[in-house]
Amino acid sequence: MQHILSLNSSKIRALAHRRMALSALRADSSLSVRLTRYNAHMAIVRSLEAVGDEQ
């Protein structure tokens, strides 16, 4: 596992959004709201990872 300081900012943000996505699934909301929030965060994760792969 990499040390947190050795990660670049896009990887840190991707990790944060991945955790927010998982939290959205466990939230006390309707299924449609939870799924919408999960998908929104995972879309951000995918875009951040795509940017990180280009560098």
C-alpha distance matrix in Angstrom:
0.0 3.8 6.6 9.0 11.7 10.3 10.5 14.1 16.4 16.8 13.2 13.5 16.9 15.9 13.4 16.3 18.8 17.0 17.1 20.7 21.6 20.6 22.5 25.4 25.8 26.1 28.6 32.2 33.7 35.5 33.7 34.6 33.3 29.9 29.7 30.7 28.2 25.4 26.6 26.9 23.3 22.0 24.4 22.8 19.3 20.8 22.6 19.7 17.6 20.8 21.2 17.7 18.5 21.7 20.4
3.8 0.0 3.7 6.3 8.2 6.5 7.2 10.9 13.5 14.4 11.2 11.4 15.1 14.7 12.8 15.5 18.2 17.1 17.4 20.7 21.9 21.5 23.2 26.0 26.8 27.3 29.4 33.1 34.4 36.3 34.7 35.3 33.7 30.6 30.3 30.9 28.2 25.7 26.8 26.6 23.0 22.0 23.9 21.9 18.6 20.2 21.4 18.1 16.4 19.5 19.3 15.7 16.9 19.8 17.9
6.6 3.7 0.0 3.8 5.5 5.4 7.1 10.7 12.9 14.8 12.0 11.2 15.0 15.5 13.4 15.4 18.6 18.1 17.8 20.8 22.7 22.4 23.5 26.4 27.6 27.8 29.5 33.1 34.6 36.8 35.5 36.2 34.2 31.2 31.4 31.8 28.8 26.7 28.0 27.4 23.7 23.3 25.2 22.8 19.9 22.0 22.8 19.3 18.2 21.5 20.7 17.3 19.1 21.7 19.4
9.0 6.3 3.8 0.0 3.8 5.5 5.6 8.7 10.0 12.2 9.8 8.0 11.7 12.9 10.9 12.2 15.6 15.7 15.3 17.9 20.1 20.2 21.0 23.7 25.3 25.6 26.9 30.5 31.9 34.2 33.2 33.7 31.4 28.6 29.0 29.1 25.9 24.2 25.6 24.6 20.9 21.0 22.8 20.1 17.5 20.0 20.6 17.0 16.6 19.9 18.9 15.9 18.3 20.7 18.6
11.7 8.2 5.5 3.8 0.0 3.8 5.5 7.8 9.4 12.4 10.9 9.5 12.9 14.7 13.5 14.6 17.8 18.4 18.4 20.6 22.9 23.3 24.0 26.5 28.4 28.8 29.9 33.4 34.6 37.0 36.1 36.3 34.0 31.4 31.7 31.5 28.3 26.8 27.9 26.6 23.0 23.2 24.6 21.6 19.3 21.6 21.6 17.8 17.7 20.7 19.0 16.0 18.6 20.4 17.7
10.3 6.5 5.4 5.5 3.8 0.0 3.8 6.5 9.5 11.7 10.0 9.9 13.5 14.5 13.7 15.6 18.4 18.7 19.2 21.7 23.5 24.0 25.2 27.6 29.2 29.9 31.3 34.9 36.0 38.0 36.8 36.9 34.8 32.2 32.0 31.9 28.9 27.1 27.8 26.8 23.3 22.9 24.1 21.3 18.8 20.5 20.5 16.8 16.1 18.7 17.2 13.8 16.0 17.8 15.1
10.5 7.2 7.1 5.6 5.5 3.8 0.0 3.8 6.6 8.2 6.1 6.5 10.0 10.8 10.3 12.4 14.9 15.2 16.2 18.5 20.1 20.9 22.3 24.4 26.0 27.1 28.4 32.1 32.8 34.7 33.4 33.3 31.3 28.8 28.5 28.2 25.4 23.6 24.1 23.0 19.6 19.2 20.3 17.5 15.0 16.7 16.8 13.1 12.5 15.4 14.0 10.7 13.2 15.3 13.0
14.1 10.9 10.7 8.7 7.8 6.5 3.8 0.0 3.8 5.6 5.5 6.5 8.8 10.1 10.9 12.6 14.6 15.6 17.0 18.7 20.2 21.7 23.0 24.6 26.6 27.9 28.8 32.5 32.9 34.7 33.4 32.9 30.8 28.7 28.2 27.5 24.7 23.3 23.4 21.9 18.8 18.6 19.0 15.9 14.0 15.5 14.8 11.0 11.2 13.5 11.4 8.6 11.7 13.1 10.6
16.4 13.5 12.9 10.0 9.4 9.5 6.6 3.8 0.0 3.8 5.4 5.0 6.1 8.5 9.8 10.5 12.2 14.1 15.4 16.4 18.2 20.1 20.9 22.3 24.6 26.0 26.5 30.1 30.3 32.2 31.2 30.5 28.2 26.3 26.1 25.0 22.1 21.1 21.3 19.4 16.4 16.8 17.0 13.6 12.4 14.5 13.3 9.6 10.9 13.3 11.1 9.3 13.0 14.1 12.2
16.8 14.4 14.8 12.2 12.4 11.7 8.2 5.6 3.8 0.0 3.8 5.4 5.1 6.0 8.5 9.8 10.4 12.0 14.2 15.1 16.1 18.3 19.7 20.6 22.7 24.6 25.3 28.8 28.7 30.3 28.9 28.1 26.0 24.2 23.5 22.4 19.9 18.6 18.4 16.6 13.8 13.7 13.6 10.4 9.0 10.8 9.6 5.8 7.3 9.7 7.8 6.4 10.1 11.5 10.5
13.2 11.2 12.0 9.8 10.9 10.0 6.1 5.5 5.4 3.8 0.0 3.8 5.4 5.0 6.1 8.6 9.8 10.4 12.3 14.1 15.1 16.6 18.3 19.7 21.4 23.1 24.2 28.0 28.2 29.8 28.2 27.8 26.0 23.6 23.0 22.5 19.9 18.1 18.2 17.1 13.9 13.3 14.1 11.4 8.9 10.8 10.9 7.3 7.1 10.4 9.6 7.2 10.2 12.6 11.7
13.5 11.4 11.2 8.0 9.5 9.9 6.5 6.5 5.0 5.4 3.8 0.0 3.8 5.4 5.1 6.2 8.7 9.8 10.7 12.4 14.2 15.6 16.6 18.3 20.4 21.6 22.4 26.1 26.7 28.6 27.5 27.4 25.1 22.7 22.7 22.2 19.2 17.7 18.6 17.2 13.6 14.0 15.3 12.2 10.1 13.0 13.1 9.6 10.3 13.7 12.7 10.7 13.9 16.1 15.0
16.9 15.1 15.0 11.7 12.9 13.5 10.0 8.8 6.1 5.1 5.4 3.8 0.0 3.8 5.4 5.0 6.2 8.5 9.9 10.4 12.1 14.3 15.1 16.2 18.7 20.2 20.6 24.1 24.3 26.1 25.1 24.6 22.2 20.2 20.1 19.2 16.2 15.2 15.8 13.9 10.6 11.5 12.4 9.0 7.8 11.0 10.8 7.6 9.5 12.6 11.7 10.8 14.2 16.0 15.5
15.9 14.7 15.5 12.9 14.7 14.5 10.8 10.1 8.5 6.0 5.0 5.4 3.8 0.0 3.8 5.4 5.2 6.1 8.6 9.8 10.4 12.4 14.1 15.1 16.9 18.9 19.8 23.5 23.4 24.9 23.4 22.9 21.0 18.7 18.1 17.6 14.9 13.2 13.5 12.3 8.9 8.7 9.9 7.3 4.8 7.9 8.7 6.0 6.8 10.3 10.5 9.6 12.3 14.7 14.9
13.4 12.8 13.4 10.9 13.5 13.7 10.3 10.9 9.8 8.5 6.1 5.1 5.4 3.8 0.0 3.8 5.5 5.0 6.3 8.6 9.8 10.8 12.4 14.2 15.8 17.1 18.4 22.2 22.8 24.5 23.1 23.2 21.3 18.6 18.4 18.5 15.6 13.5 14.7 14.1 10.4 10.2 12.5 10.4 7.6 10.7 12.2 9.7 9.8 13.5 13.9 12.3 14.7 17.6 17.4
16.3 15.5 15.4 12.2 14.6 15.6 12.4 12.6 10.5 9.8 8.6 6.2 5.0 5.4 3.8 0.0 3.8 5.4 5.2 6.2 8.6 10.0 10.5 12.3 14.6 15.6 16.3 19.9 20.5 22.6 21.7 21.8 19.4 16.9 17.4 17.2 13.8 12.5 14.2 13.0 9.3 10.5 12.8 10.3 8.7 12.4 13.4 11.0 12.2 15.7 15.7 14.7 17.5 20.0 19.7
18.8 18.2 18.6 15.6 17.8 18.4 14.9 14.6 12.2 10.4 9.8 8.7 6.2 5.2 5.5 3.8 0.0 3.8 5.3 4.8 6.0 8.6 9.6 10.2 12.6 14.4 14.9 18.5 18.4 20.1 19.0 18.7 16.4 14.2 14.2 13.7 10.5 9.2 10.6 9.2 5.5 7.0 9.2 7.1 6.1 9.8 11.0 9.6 11.1 14.2 14.7 14.5 17.0 19.4 19.8
17.0 17.1 18.1 15.7 18.4 18.7 15.2 15.6 14.1 12.0 10.4 9.8 8.5 6.1 5.0 5.4 3.8 0.0 3.8 5.4 5.0 6.4 8.7 9.8 11.1 13.0 14.5 18.2 18.4 19.8 18.2 18.3 16.7 13.8 13.5 13.9 11.2 8.7 10.2 10.3 6.7 6.4 9.7 8.7 6.4 9.6 11.9 10.8 11.1 14.3 15.6 15.0 16.8 19.7 20.4
17.1 17.4 17.8 15.3 18.4 19.2 16.2 17.0 15.4 14.2 12.3 10.7 9.9 8.6 6.3 5.2 5.3 3.8 0.0 3.8 5.3 5.1 6.1 8.6 10.1 10.9 12.3 16.1 17.0 19.0 17.9 18.6 16.6 13.5 14.1 14.9 11.7 9.7 12.3 12.4 8.8 9.6 12.9 11.8 10.0 13.3 15.5 14.0 14.5 17.9 18.9 18.0 20.1 23.0 23.3
20.7 20.7 20.8 17.9 20.6 21.7 18.5 18.7 16.4 15.1 14.1 12.4 10.4 9.8 8.6 6.2 4.8 5.4 3.8 0.0 3.8 5.4 4.9 6.1 8.8 9.9 10.2 13.9 14.3 16.5 15.7 16.1 13.6 10.9 12.0 12.2 8.7 7.7 10.6 9.9 6.8 8.9 11.9 10.8 10.2 13.6 15.3 14.3 15.6 18.7 19.5 19.2 21.6 24.1 24.6
21.6 21.9 22.7 20.1 22.9 23.5 20.1 20.2 18.2 16.1 15.1 14.2 12.1 10.4 9.8 8.6 6.0 5.0 5.3 3.8 0.0 3.8 5.4 5.0 6.7 9.1 10.0 13.6 13.5 14.8 13.3 13.6 11.8 8.8 8.9 9.6 6.8 4.4 7.4 7.9 5.3 6.3 9.7 9.8 9.2 11.9 14.2 14.1 14.9 17.6 19.1 19.2 21.0 23.6 24.6
20.6 21.5 22.4 20.2 23.3 24.0 20.9 21.7 20.1 18.3 16.6 15.6 14.3 12.4 10.8 10.0 8.6 6.4 5.1 5.4 3.8 0.0 3.8 5.3 5.3 6.8 9.0 12.7 13.3 14.8 13.3 14.5 13.1 9.5 10.1 11.9 9.5 6.8 10.1 11.4 9.0 9.3 13.0 13.3 11.9 14.5 17.2 16.8 17.1 20.0 21.7 21.3 22.8 25.8 26.7
22.5 23.2 23.5 21.0 24.0 25.2 22.3 23.0 20.9 19.7 18.3 16.6 15.1 14.1 12.4 10.5 9.6 8.7 6.1 4.9 5.4 3.8 0.0 3.8 5.4 5.2 6.2 10.0 11.2 13.5 12.9 14.4 12.2 8.9 10.9 12.3 9.3 8.2 11.9 12.4 10.2 11.7 15.1 14.9 14.2 17.2 19.3 18.8 19.6 22.6 23.8 23.5 25.5 28.2 28.9
25.4 26.0 26.4 23.7 26.5 27.6 24.4 24.6 22.3 20.6 19.7 18.3 16.2 15.1 14.2 12.3 10.2 9.8 8.6 6.1 5.0 5.3 3.8 0.0 3.8 5.4 5.2 8.6 8.6 10.5 9.9 10.8 8.5 5.3 7.6 8.8 6.0 5.6 9.4 10.0 8.8 10.7 13.5 13.9 14.0 16.6 18.6 18.8 19.9 22.4 23.8 24.1 26.0 28.5 29.5
25.8 26.8 27.6 25.3 28.4 29.2 26.0 26.6 24.6 22.7 21.4 20.4 18.7 16.9 15.8 14.6 12.6 11.1 10.1 8.8 6.7 5.3 5.4 3.8 0.0 3.8 5.6 8.6 8.8 9.8 8.2 10.1 9.0 5.2 6.7 9.5 8.0 6.4 9.9 11.8 10.9 11.6 14.8 15.9 15.5 17.6 20.1 20.5 21.1 23.5 25.4 25.5 27.0 29.7 31.0
26.1 27.3 27.8 25.6 28.8 29.9 27.1 27.9 26.0 24.6 23.1 21.6 20.2 18.9 17.1 15.6 14.4 13.0 10.9 9.9 9.1 6.8 5.2 5.4 3.8 0.0 3.8 6.7 8.4 10.4 9.8 12.4 11.1 7.7 10.2 12.7 10.9 9.9 13.5 15.0 13.8 14.8 18.1 18.8 18.2 20.7 23.2 23.1 23.7 26.5 28.1 27.9 29.6 32.4 33.4
28.6 29.4 29.5 26.9 29.9 31.3 28.4 28.8 26.5 25.3 24.2 22.4 20.6 19.8 18.4 16.3 14.9 14.5 12.3 10.2 10.0 9.0 6.2 5.2 5.6 3.8 0.0 3.8 5.6 8.6 9.3 11.5 9.3 6.8 10.2 11.9 9.9 10.3 13.9 14.7 13.9 15.8 18.6 19.0 19.2 21.8 23.8 23.8 24.9 27.6 28.9 29.0 31.0 33.5 34.5
32.2 33.1 33.1 30.5 33.4 34.9 32.1 32.5 30.1 28.8 28.0 26.1 24.1 23.5 22.2 19.9 18.5 18.2 16.1 13.9 13.6 12.7 10.0 8.6 8.6 6.7 3.8 0.0 3.8 7.1 9.1 11.5 9.6 8.3 12.0 13.6 12.3 13.2 16.6 17.3 17.1 19.1 21.6 22.2 22.6 25.2 27.1 27.3 28.5 31.0 32.4 32.7 34.6 37.1 38.1
33.7 34.4 34.6 31.9 34.6 36.0 32.8 32.9 30.3 28.7 28.2 26.7 24.3 23.4 22.8 20.5 18.4 18.4 17.0 14.3 13.5 13.3 11.2 8.6 8.8 8.4 5.6 3.8 0.0 3.8 6.5 8.2 6.3 6.2 9.7 10.8 10.3 11.9 14.7 15.4 16.0 18.0 20.1 21.0 21.9 24.1 25.8 26.5 27.9 30.1 31.5 32.2 34.0 36.3 37.6
35.5 36.3 36.8 34.2 37.0 38.0 34.7 34.7 32.2 30.3 29.8 28.6 26.1 24.9 24.5 22.6 20.1 19.8 19.0 16.5 14.8 14.8 13.5 10.5 9.8 10.4 8.6 7.1 3.8 0.0 3.8 5.5 5.4 6.2 8.6 10.0 10.9 12.3 14.3 15.6 16.9 18.3 20.1 21.7 22.7 24.4 26.2 27.4 28.7 30.4 32.2 33.1 34.6 36.8 38.4
33.7 34.7 35.5 33.2 36.1 36.8 33.4 33.4 31.2 28.9 28.2 27.5 25.1 23.4 23.1 21.7 19.0 18.2 17.9 15.7 13.3 13.3 12.9 9.9 8.2 9.8 9.3 9.1 6.5 3.8 0.0 3.8 5.5 5.1 6.0 8.5 10.0 10.4 12.1 14.1 15.4 16.2 18.1 20.1 20.8 22.1 24.3 25.7 26.5 28.2 30.3 31.2 32.4 34.7 36.5
34.6 35.3 36.2 33.7 36.3 36.9 33.3 32.9 30.5 28.1 27.8 27.4 24.6 22.9 23.2 21.8 18.7 18.3 18.6 16.1 13.6 14.5 14.4 10.8 10.1 12.4 11.5 11.5 8.2 5.5 3.8 0.0 3.8 5.5 5.1 6.0 8.6 9.8 10.5 12.2 14.3 15.2 16.3 18.6 19.9 20.8 22.6 24.4 25.5 26.8 28.8 30.1 31.3 33.3 35.3
33.3 33.7 34.2 31.4 34.0 34.8 31.3 30.8 28.2 26.0 26.0 25.1 22.2 21.0 21.3 19.4 16.4 16.7 16.6 13.6 11.8 13.1 12.2 8.5 9.0 11.1 9.3 9.6 6.3 5.4 5.5 3.8 0.0 3.8 5.5 5.1 6.2 8.5 9.9 10.6 12.4 14.2 15.4 16.9 18.5 20.0 21.5 22.9 24.4 25.9 27.5 28.8 30.4 32.3 34.0
29.9 30.6 31.2 28.6 31.4 32.2 28.8 28.7 26.3 24.2 23.6 22.7 20.2 18.7 18.6 16.9 14.2 13.8 13.5 10.9 8.8 9.5 8.9 5.3 5.2 7.7 6.8 8.3 6.2 6.2 5.1 5.5 3.8 0.0 3.8 5.5 5.3 6.1 8.6 10.0 10.8 12.2 14.2 15.7 16.5 18.3 20.2 21.3 22.4 24.3 26.1 26.9 28.4 30.7 32.2
29.7 30.3 31.4 29.0 31.7 32.0 28.5 28.2 26.1 23.5 23.0 22.7 20.1 18.1 18.4 17.4 14.2 13.5 14.1 12.0 8.9 10.1 10.9 7.6 6.7 10.2 10.2 12.0 9.7 8.6 6.0 5.1 5.5 3.8 0.0 3.8 5.5 5.0 6.0 8.5 10.0 10.4 12.1 14.3 15.1 16.1 18.3 19.9 20.7 22.2 24.3 25.4 26.5 28.7 30.6
30.7 30.9 31.8 29.1 31.5 31.9 28.2 27.5 25.0 22.4 22.5 22.2 19.2 17.6 18.5 17.2 13.7 13.9 14.9 12.2 9.6 11.9 12.3 8.8 9.5 12.7 11.9 13.6 10.8 10.0 8.5 6.0 5.1 5.5 3.8 0.0 3.8 5.5 5.2 6.1 8.7 9.9 10.6 12.6 14.3 15.4 16.8 18.6 20.0 21.2 23.0 24.5 25.8 27.6 29.5
28.2 28.2 28.8 25.9 28.3 28.9 25.4 24.7 22.1 19.9 19.9 19.2 16.2 14.9 15.6 13.8 10.5 11.2 11.7 8.7 6.8 9.5 9.3 6.0 8.0 10.9 9.9 12.3 10.3 10.9 10.0 8.6 6.2 5.3 5.5 3.8 0.0 3.8 5.5 5.1 6.3 8.6 9.9 10.9 12.5 14.4 15.7 16.8 18.5 20.2 21.6 22.7 24.5 26.4 27.9
25.4 25.7 26.7 24.2 26.8 27.1 23.6 23.3 21.1 18.6 18.1 17.7 15.2 13.2 13.5 12.5 9.2 8.7 9.7 7.7 4.4 6.8 8.2 5.6 6.4 9.9 10.3 13.2 11.9 12.3 10.4 9.8 8.5 6.1 5.0 5.5 3.8 0.0 3.8 5.5 5.3 6.1 8.6 10.1 10.5 12.3 14.4 15.4 16.4 18.3 20.2 20.9 22.4 24.7 26.3
26.6 26.8 28.0 25.6 27.9 27.8 24.1 23.4 21.3 18.4 18.2 18.6 15.8 13.5 14.7 14.2 10.6 10.2 12.3 10.6 7.4 10.1 11.9 9.4 9.9 13.5 13.9 16.6 14.7 14.3 12.1 10.5 9.9 8.6 6.0 5.2 5.5 3.8 0.0 3.8 5.5 5.1 6.0 8.7 9.7 10.4 12.3 14.2 15.1 16.3 18.4 19.7 20.8 22.8 24.8
26.9 26.6 27.4 24.6 26.6 26.8 23.0 21.9 19.4 16.6 17.1 17.2 13.9 12.3 14.1 13.0 9.2 10.3 12.4 9.9 7.9 11.4 12.4 10.0 11.8 15.0 14.7 17.3 15.4 15.6 14.1 12.2 10.6 10.0 8.5 6.1 5.1 5.5 3.8 0.0 3.8 5.5 5.2 6.5 8.9 10.1 10.9 12.6 14.5 15.6 17.0 18.6 20.3 21.8 23.6
23.3 23.0 23.7 20.9 23.0 23.3 19.6 18.8 16.4 13.8 13.9 13.6 10.6 8.9 10.4 9.3 5.5 6.7 8.8 6.8 5.3 9.0 10.2 8.8 10.9 13.8 13.9 17.1 16.0 16.9 15.4 14.3 12.4 10.8 10.0 8.7 6.3 5.3 5.5 3.8 0.0 3.8 5.4 5.2 6.3 8.8 10.0 10.6 12.4 14.3 15.5 16.5 18.4 20.4 21.7
22.0 22.0 23.3 21.0 23.2 22.9 19.2 18.6 16.8 13.7 13.3 14.0 11.5 8.7 10.2 10.5 7.0 6.4 9.6 8.9 6.3 9.3 11.7 10.7 11.6 14.8 15.8 19.1 18.0 18.3 16.2 15.2 14.2 12.2 10.4 9.9 8.6 6.1 5.1 5.5 3.8 0.0 3.8 5.3 4.8 6.2 8.6 9.7 10.4 12.2 14.2 15.0 16.3 18.6 20.3
24.4 23.9 25.2 22.8 24.6 24.1 20.3 19.0 17.0 13.6 14.1 15.3 12.4 9.9 12.5 12.8 9.2 9.7 12.9 11.9 9.7 13.0 15.1 13.5 14.8 18.1 18.6 21.6 20.1 20.1 18.1 16.3 15.4 14.2 12.1 10.6 9.9 8.6 6.0 5.2 5.4 3.8 0.0 3.8 5.4 5.1 6.3 8.6 9.9 10.6 12.5 14.2 15.4 17.0 19.1
22.8 21.9 22.8 20.1 21.6 21.3 17.5 15.9 13.6 10.4 11.4 12.2 9.0 7.3 10.4 10.3 7.1 8.7 11.8 10.8 9.8 13.3 14.9 13.9 15.9 18.8 19.0 22.2 21.0 21.7 20.1 18.6 16.9 15.7 14.3 12.6 10.9 10.1 8.7 6.5 5.2 5.3 3.8 0.0 3.8 5.4 5.2 6.1 8.5 9.8 10.7 12.2 14.2 15.7 17.1
19.3 18.6 19.9 17.5 19.3 18.8 15.0 14.0 12.4 9.0 8.9 10.1 7.8 4.8 7.6 8.7 6.1 6.4 10.0 10.2 9.2 11.9 14.2 14.0 15.5 18.2 19.2 22.6 21.9 22.7 20.8 19.9 18.5 16.5 15.1 14.3 12.5 10.5 9.7 8.9 6.3 4.8 5.4 3.8 0.0 3.8 5.5 5.2 6.1 8.5 9.9 10.4 12.2 14.4 15.8
20.8 20.2 22.0 20.0 21.6 20.5 16.7 15.5 14.5 10.8 10.8 13.0 11.0 7.9 10.7 12.4 9.8 9.6 13.3 13.6 11.9 14.5 17.2 16.6 17.6 20.7 21.8 25.2 24.1 24.4 22.1 20.8 20.0 18.3 16.1 15.4 14.4 12.3 10.4 10.1 8.8 6.2 5.1 5.4 3.8 0.0 3.8 5.5 5.1 6.1 8.7 9.8 10.5 12.6 14.7
22.6 21.4 22.8 20.6 21.6 20.5 16.8 14.8 13.3 9.6 10.9 13.1 10.8 8.7 12.2 13.4 11.0 11.9 15.5 15.3 14.2 17.2 19.3 18.6 20.1 23.2 23.8 27.1 25.8 26.2 24.3 22.6 21.5 20.2 18.3 16.8 15.7 14.4 12.3 10.9 10.0 8.6 6.3 5.2 5.5 3.8 0.0 3.8 5.4 5.0 6.3 8.6 9.9 10.9 13.0
19.7 18.1 19.3 17.0 17.8 16.8 13.1 11.0 9.6 5.8 7.3 9.6 7.6 6.0 9.7 11.0 9.6 10.8 14.0 14.3 14.1 16.8 18.8 18.8 20.5 23.1 23.8 27.3 26.5 27.4 25.7 24.4 22.9 21.3 19.9 18.6 16.8 15.4 14.2 12.6 10.6 9.7 8.6 6.1 5.2 5.5 3.8 0.0 3.8 5.4 5.1 6.2 8.7 10.1 11.1
17.6 16.4 18.2 16.6 17.7 16.1 12.5 11.2 10.9 7.3 7.1 10.3 9.5 6.8 9.8 12.2 11.1 11.1 14.5 15.6 14.9 17.1 19.6 19.9 21.1 23.7 24.9 28.5 27.9 28.7 26.5 25.5 24.4 22.4 20.7 20.0 18.5 16.4 15.1 14.5 12.4 10.4 9.9 8.5 6.1 5.1 5.4 3.8 0.0 3.8 5.4 4.9 6.1 8.7 10.1
20.8 19.5 21.5 19.9 20.7 18.7 15.4 13.5 13.3 9.7 10.4 13.7 12.6 10.3 13.5 15.7 14.2 14.3 17.9 18.7 17.6 20.0 22.6 22.4 23.5 26.5 27.6 31.0 30.1 30.4 28.2 26.8 25.9 24.3 22.2 21.2 20.2 18.3 16.3 15.6 14.3 12.2 10.6 9.8 8.5 6.1 5.0 5.4 3.8 0.0 3.8 5.4 5.1 6.5 9.1
21.2 19.3 20.7 18.9 19.0 17.2 14.0 11.4 11.1 7.8 9.6 12.7 11.7 10.5 13.9 15.7 14.7 15.6 18.9 19.5 19.1 21.7 23.8 23.8 25.4 28.1 28.9 32.4 31.5 32.2 30.3 28.8 27.5 26.1 24.3 23.0 21.6 20.2 18.4 17.0 15.5 14.2 12.5 10.7 9.9 8.7 6.3 5.1 5.4 3.8 0.0 3.8 5.5 5.3 6.8
17.7 15.7 17.3 15.9 16.0 13.8 10.7 8.6 9.3 6.4 7.2 10.7 10.8 9.6 12.3 14.7 14.5 15.0 18.0 19.2 19.2 21.3 23.5 24.1 25.5 27.9 29.0 32.7 32.2 33.1 31.2 30.1 28.8 26.9 25.4 24.5 22.7 20.9 19.7 18.6 16.5 15.0 14.2 12.2 10.4 9.8 8.6 6.2 4.9 5.4 3.8 0.0 3.8 5.4 5.5
18.5 16.9 19.1 18.3 18.6 16.0 13.2 11.7 13.0 10.1 10.2 13.9 14.2 12.3 14.7 17.5 17.0 16.8 20.1 21.6 21.0 22.8 25.5 26.0 27.0 29.6 31.0 34.6 34.0 34.6 32.4 31.3 30.4 28.4 26.5 25.8 24.5 22.4 20.8 20.3 18.4 16.3 15.4 14.2 12.2 10.5 9.9 8.7 6.1 5.1 5.5 3.8 0.0 3.8 5.5
21.7 19.8 21.7 20.7 20.4 17.8 15.3 13.1 14.1 11.5 12.6 16.1 16.0 14.7 17.6 20.0 19.4 19.7 23.0 24.1 23.6 25.8 28.2 28.5 29.7 32.4 33.5 37.1 36.3 36.8 34.7 33.3 32.3 30.7 28.7 27.6 26.4 24.7 22.8 21.8 20.4 18.6 17.0 15.7 14.4 12.6 10.9 10.1 8.7 6.5 5.3 5.4 3.8 0.0 3.8
20.4 17.9 19.4 18.6 17.7 15.1 13.0 10.6 12.2 10.5 11.7 15.0 15.5 14.9 17.4 19.7 19.8 20.4 23.3 24.6 24.6 26.7 28.9 29.5 31.0 33.4 34.5 38.1 37.6 38.4 36.5 35.3 34.0 32.2 30.6 29.5 27.9 26.3 24.8 23.6 21.7 20.3 19.1 17.1 15.8 14.7 13.0 11.1 10.1 9.1 6.8 5.5 5.5 3.8 0.0
